[in-house]
Amino acid sequence: MSRVGKKPVPITKGTQVKIEGQHLSVKGPKGELHHDLPAEIGIEQKADELILVPRGNYKKVHALYGLSRTLVANMIHGVSEGFQKSLKIVGIGYRANVSGKVLNLSLGYSHPIKYNIPNQISIEVTKDNQIIVQGIDKQKVGQVAAEIRDFRRPEPYKGKGVMYVGERIRTKVGKTGA
């Protein structure tokens, strides 16, 4: 059995949880999230914590048990505190700004890149070319950050491009002229 799945999920103050069969709704100060649990996983609410219960004892249940518990915990954390990912832009002339619901990127191509910001996601750009992606859904925040990074991945010779804050780029040695 999963050690992660056995741990109860604490419900933070100001968060409301509603269970209707396999459908879970979590509402908090930052927003509301919904999730349909697999039929193999049951959920019970006791006082101020949620307990997930596996239904059956076969391989698929073992795989879904810990995953479902983590998804529920991320929902509760997201509606109460939120998630964020930070990206930095490295390169001369590379810059970004936000106008309305569009992120404008200038990354050395012959054309500017316009990225439409999805719902439930907010993006802000600081003066030192740092992009901060925030939202209540962890998966959506990570996906948006990955899509922005893919516009100009960091290259291994000079380290220019869009990278996560704290990411280390292993630089290669260039050719030596004879």
C-alpha positions as CSV (number, residue, x, y, z in Angstrom):
1,M,0.0,0.0,0.0
2,S,1.0,3.6,-0.5
3,R,2.5,5.4,2.4
4,V,1.5,8.7,0.9
5,G,-2.1,7.6,0.5
6,K,-2.5,6.5,4.1
7,K,-1.8,10.0,5.5
8,P,-5.0,12.1,6.1
9,V,-5.3,15.4,4.3
10,P,-5.8,18.3,6.7
11,I,-8.4,20.9,5.8
12,T,-7.2,24.4,6.4
13,K,-9.3,27.1,8.0
14,G,-11.5,29.0,5.6
15,T,-11.7,26.0,3.2
16,Q,-15.0,24.3,2.5
17,V,-15.0,20.7,1.2
18,K,-18.1,19.2,-0.4
19,I,-18.2,15.5,-1.3
20,E,-21.0,14.1,-3.7
21,G,-20.2,10.5,-4.5
22,Q,-16.9,10.6,-6.4
23,H,-17.1,14.3,-7.1
24,L,-15.0,16.6,-4.8
25,S,-15.4,20.4,-4.6
26,V,-13.0,22.5,-2.6
27,K,-13.7,26.2,-2.1
28,G,-11.4,28.6,-0.4
29,P,-10.4,32.3,-0.3
30,K,-8.5,32.1,-3.6
31,G,-11.1,30.2,-5.6
32,E,-12.8,26.9,-6.2
33,L,-11.6,23.6,-7.7
34,H,-13.4,20.4,-8.7
35,H,-12.1,16.9,-9.2
36,D,-13.7,13.5,-9.9
37,L,-12.0,10.7,-8.0
38,P,-11.6,7.3,-9.6
39,A,-14.2,4.7,-8.7
40,E,-11.4,2.6,-7.0
41,I,-10.8,5.3,-4.4
42,G,-13.3,6.3,-1.7
43,I,-13.2,9.5,0.3
44,E,-14.4,10.3,3.8
45,Q,-14.5,13.5,5.8
46,K,-13.8,13.3,9.5
47,A,-13.7,16.6,11.5
48,D,-11.1,18.7,9.8
49,E,-9.4,16.1,7.6
50,L,-10.1,14.0,4.6
51,I,-9.2,10.3,4.5
52,L,-8.9,8.3,1.2
53,V,-9.8,4.7,1.3
54,P,-8.8,2.1,-1.4
55,R,-11.6,-0.1,-2.7
56,G,-9.9,-3.4,-3.7
57,N,-6.4,-4.8,-3.6
58,Y,-5.0,-4.9,-7.1
59,K,-2.3,-3.0,-9.0
60,K,-4.5,-0.2,-10.4
61,V,-5.8,0.7,-6.9
62,H,-2.3,0.8,-5.5
63,A,-1.3,3.2,-8.4
64,L,-4.2,5.5,-7.9
65,Y,-4.2,5.6,-4.0
66,G,-1.2,7.9,-3.4
67,L,-1.9,9.9,-6.6
68,S,-5.5,10.7,-5.5
69,R,-4.3,11.8,-2.0
70,T,-1.7,14.1,-3.5
71,L,-4.2,15.7,-5.9
72,V,-6.7,16.3,-3.1
73,A,-3.9,17.8,-0.9
74,N,-2.9,20.1,-3.9
75,M,-6.5,21.3,-4.3
76,I,-6.7,22.3,-0.7
77,H,-3.3,24.0,-0.7
78,G,-4.2,25.8,-4.0
79,V,-7.5,27.3,-2.9
80,S,-6.0,28.4,0.5
81,E,-2.5,29.6,-0.5
82,G,-2.0,29.1,-4.2
83,F,1.0,28.0,-6.3
84,Q,3.6,29.9,-8.2
85,K,6.5,29.3,-10.5
86,S,9.2,31.8,-11.4
87,L,11.1,32.0,-14.7
88,K,13.9,34.3,-15.6
89,I,14.9,35.6,-19.0
90,V,18.6,35.7,-19.8
91,G,19.9,37.4,-22.9
92,I,20.7,40.8,-24.4
93,G,17.5,42.3,-25.8
94,Y,15.3,39.6,-24.4
95,R,12.3,41.1,-22.5
96,A,8.7,40.5,-21.5
97,N,5.7,42.5,-20.4
98,V,2.0,41.9,-19.7
99,S,-0.8,43.9,-21.3
100,G,-4.2,42.8,-20.3
101,K,-4.5,39.0,-20.7
102,V,-1.6,38.7,-23.1
103,L,2.1,38.1,-22.3
104,N,4.4,39.8,-24.9
105,L,7.8,38.2,-25.3
106,S,10.8,39.5,-27.3
107,L,13.2,36.6,-27.4
108,G,15.5,37.3,-30.3
109,Y,13.3,36.1,-33.1
110,S,12.2,38.3,-36.0
111,H,8.7,38.6,-34.5
112,P,7.4,39.2,-31.0
113,I,5.6,36.3,-29.3
114,K,2.1,36.9,-27.9
115,Y,1.0,34.3,-25.3
116,N,-2.7,34.4,-24.2
117,I,-2.9,33.9,-20.5
118,P,-5.4,31.2,-19.5
119,N,-8.2,31.6,-17.0
120,Q,-7.3,31.2,-13.3
121,I,-3.7,32.1,-14.0
122,S,-2.0,35.4,-13.3
123,I,1.3,36.4,-14.7
124,E,3.4,39.4,-13.6
125,V,6.8,40.5,-14.9
126,T,9.3,42.2,-12.6
127,K,11.9,44.8,-13.7
128,D,14.8,42.3,-13.7
129,N,13.1,40.2,-16.5
130,Q,11.6,37.7,-14.1
131,I,8.2,36.1,-15.0
132,I,6.0,35.0,-12.1
133,V,3.2,32.6,-12.9
134,Q,0.6,32.2,-10.2
135,G,-2.7,30.2,-9.8
136,I,-4.7,27.8,-7.7
137,D,-4.3,24.7,-9.9
138,K,-0.7,23.3,-9.6
139,Q,-0.9,21.4,-12.8
140,K,-2.1,24.4,-14.8
141,V,0.6,26.7,-13.3
142,G,3.3,24.2,-14.2
143,Q,2.0,23.7,-17.7
144,V,1.9,27.5,-18.4
145,A,5.4,27.9,-17.0
146,A,6.6,25.0,-19.3
147,E,4.9,26.5,-22.3
148,I,6.6,29.9,-21.7
149,R,10.0,28.2,-21.2
150,D,9.5,26.3,-24.5
151,F,9.5,29.6,-26.5
152,R,13.3,29.9,-26.0
153,R,14.8,27.0,-24.1
154,P,18.2,27.8,-22.5
155,E,21.0,27.0,-24.9
156,P,24.1,25.2,-23.6
157,Y,26.8,27.5,-25.0
158,K,26.0,30.9,-23.5
159,G,23.1,30.0,-21.2
160,K,20.7,32.4,-22.9
161,G,16.9,31.8,-23.0
162,V,14.0,31.4,-20.6
163,M,14.7,29.2,-17.5
164,Y,13.3,28.4,-14.2
165,V,14.6,30.4,-11.2
166,G,17.2,28.1,-9.6
167,E,17.7,26.0,-12.7
168,R,21.3,25.3,-13.5
169,I,22.3,25.2,-17.1
170,R,25.4,23.0,-17.8
171,T,27.4,25.0,-20.4
172,K,29.5,23.3,-23.0
173,V,32.9,24.4,-24.2
174,G,32.7,25.8,-27.7
175,K,35.0,25.0,-30.6
176,T,38.6,26.0,-30.3
177,G,40.0,27.9,-33.3
178,A,43.2,26.4,-34.7
